[in-house]
């Protein structure tokens, strides 16, 4: 019998297991870190609490992704640093909240179908208002500073201040309560027959946020990776002149990307407004910390990295906030620092085509 035949059927050597583990950690760092975080949290708390916090963390991550994905688009595909992104989030929140207040009679009905008559116009209005502002902002502010990151930082910070002041002019400086549609309040109860987690209450709005976040992520990935428009945009990032020689107007494509990124910020702001049920003009600036952390964590310009980074940020905020509330404020930044010490390029860096 040969040595090879003798090895068949033998238990796998520890070195082989370790090698596979190391390969998994390096090739799928986002999955590795996600599983590690969830496993450690499960060991430190009751399973029922863990399920509740995990669903809530996924919902928070989905909404952060909606807000961060727009900035990921503009930076990853256009190489534009738009630090006014937080202002677009605030604008979307106020635009969506205005429609919800105006349609409060529909929002207060117990029927989901009637509630949709308030929810869909609110989200749509937030998309349109933020997108239109993005169109004007790109033409007046971003267009003159393409290719110069320092000037982009300066002019977008100035633009953010102007937008914030305009929000104060239109809606006032005070906090505004946001009515959450009646059908999105309350929770689902898991069947009591389920082992360990039976009877756990899962908030309806958080579950819907998870579904919406997954849908937007899938749509964005499909457009960028599978459609002709996505291919042209990625090619334009690599060689703008080559795309223009082929007869395509790359400037219009980039304008469309910026408008889409702004609209996504507005959509995320409207979703966050219903999540928190109270908004301020500076809420976008406060959320920008999480947005920037997510973008750096996932890999600059990576949509997939942005998605997983947002999920990790949402989970660590809820896990740490439950286990040690005093550390919740630094958990997000601590996660980013830890990942960058391990992988300076981020979890899923962009692969240039």
Secondary structure, 3 states (H helix, E strand, C coil): CCHHHHHCCCCCCHHHHHHHHHHHHHHCHHHHHHHHHHHHHHHCCCHHHHHHHHHHHHHHHHHHHHHHHHHHHHHHHHCCCCCCHHHHHHHHHHHHHHHHHHCHHHHCCCCHHHHHHHHHHHHHHHHHHHHHHHHHHHHHHHHHHCCCHHHHHHHHHHHHHHHHHHHHHHHCCCCEECCCCHHHCCEEECCCCCCCCCCCEEEHHHHHHHHHHHHHHHHHHHHHHHCHHHHHHHHHHHCHHHHHHCCCCHHHHHHHHHHHHHHHHHHHHHHHHHHHCEECCCHHHHHHHHHHHHHHHHCCCCHHHHHHHHHHHHHHHHHHHHHCHHHHHHHHHHHHHHHHHHCCCCCCCCCCC
